[in-house]
Amino acid sequence: MPKLYERLLARAARDTLRGHMPGHKGVPRLGVPAETIDFTELSDTGDLYDPEPNVIREAEDEAASAAGADFCVYSAGGSTLVIQGMLGAVARRAAEAGHTFRVLAARDAHRACFAALGMLGGEADYIYPEYNNAWNISVGISADALSRALAAREYDAVYVTSPTYYGVMSDIPAISAVCADAGVPLLVDAAHGAHLVGDGCLFGVDRRCEAVFALSAHKTLSSLGGGAFALGNVPHGRAPAVKRAMLESMRLFGSSSPSYAVLASLDLALAEASSADGRAALDCTAERVARLREEAAETPGVRVLGAPHTIHNVGVTALDPCRFVCSFDGADGHAAATWLERERGVAAEMADARNVVFIMTASDTEETFARLLAAIRACAAEFCGASAADVPLPAMPRPERMCGVRRAMFAPSERVPLAGAAGRVAADAIAPYPPGIPVVLPGEKISQKTIAFLRGIGYNVDKEVRVLSSAPETETREEQT
């Protein structure tokens, strides 16, 4: 039997609680007969990248209407392809104006953003989000900080992530109002928020603002892996032009043979989520997560992000109501996640040096939640009395930028162990995955503080990283703070 197929069958046969993506959790909610409907571009099946009317464009129009958006774009290449498309659209507009495009990006952006910038030849300045040391997570950027940064320099777009892997949601209404006042498009990596668009308000975006959201239906809805979409709010009748520019850019990066089975599952997942039954199921999931937060927080030794009436909350605008994040006294997150899967058959989405993260969806049942709560209580008892794992972690360092992302990505490079790379310039992103947030970007100097931080969060510093073979000439542009 083929090795990968054999491994996947064996994994599926386990009695494992899937606290991770894809959102369907192995439940055939959509009943997609993959081989039967896996076609190519034919006269009646549409072309994913063709802006002219076809059945895919019709499906997107229905999805946009249900979400209260001006346009929708489907992707069979995940949110990564959507991100490439929306940055590509910005690059095209800047090229028409005769300049290299520059983005003001929240530093906690996914590496897909920075990889796309490098491939497209764009530049970025960074705005650092607020950071909560008690939870070791970023808690979003403020509208005031964004306003100050936009007043200091002109940008072609602002790029933020909301919600984050931990479910932290930035104040999109306030952020989009700042962008509208400055006349700057807003790009939002909302890959983990596909389940939050059913109310038709598109995250409360200021309708004066040109904004595009990248959303992964396979993360929190029932799509097959790779099913994602963009939603755009574009005033002044510019929606068709922005959508066309996105499709033209996605054609540059995406496969010329996208999976129609994935596209069909995306279509079905969005229809399900926008239906009355689908919205009710998501509301039920949110209620179950709220109850789980309360019950888990009552367990000695367990801290729960967002649990009511506890001292462990984080000062954020909002939390994804379907994300569950906890930590255990006496255990780092990696150790707790390993124990949960080995001893209780509960697989988390991710863990870091402090926290364990679970993605809960409409595919989870009362039995799922009861089993997860029992496993959390057992894990707390297992580590009760162990040496405290609450040692403060160092703040994420702010690396010195030596050259641009694109220049570093394609310059002569070599591989060295990270532990011995202090003083060298990174040629690739160092981004522990998940969550895929770069600690160091191409073109930035690796310092001893960088290595200490990565060691502190559990990253293998003996792993080889790619660095420039020779030091580049230092660029003089100052990084935004």
Secondary structure, DSSP 8 states (H G I E B T S, - for coil): --HHHHHHHHHHHS--EEESSSTTTT--SS---HHHH---S-TTT--TT--SS-HHHHHHHHHHHHHT-SEEEEESSHHHHHHHHHHHHHHHHHHHHTS--EEEEETT--HHHHHHHHHHT-EEEEE---EETTTTEE----HHHHHHHHHHS--SEEEEE-S-TT-EE--HHHHHHHHHHHT--EEEE-GGGGGG-TTSSGGG--TTS-EEEEEEHHHHSS--TT-EEEEEE-TTTTHHHHHHHHHHHHHHHS-SS--HHHHHHHHHHHHHHHSHHHHHHHHHHHHHHHHHHHHHHTSTTEEETT-TT-TT----SEE-TTEEEEEETTB-HHHHHHHHHHHH-EEESEE-SS-EEEE--TT--HHHHHHHHHHHHHHHHHHTTS--------------B-S-HHHHHHS-EEEEEGGG-TT-BBSS-B--TTTT--SB-TTBB--HHHHHHHHHTT--TTSEEEEESS-----------
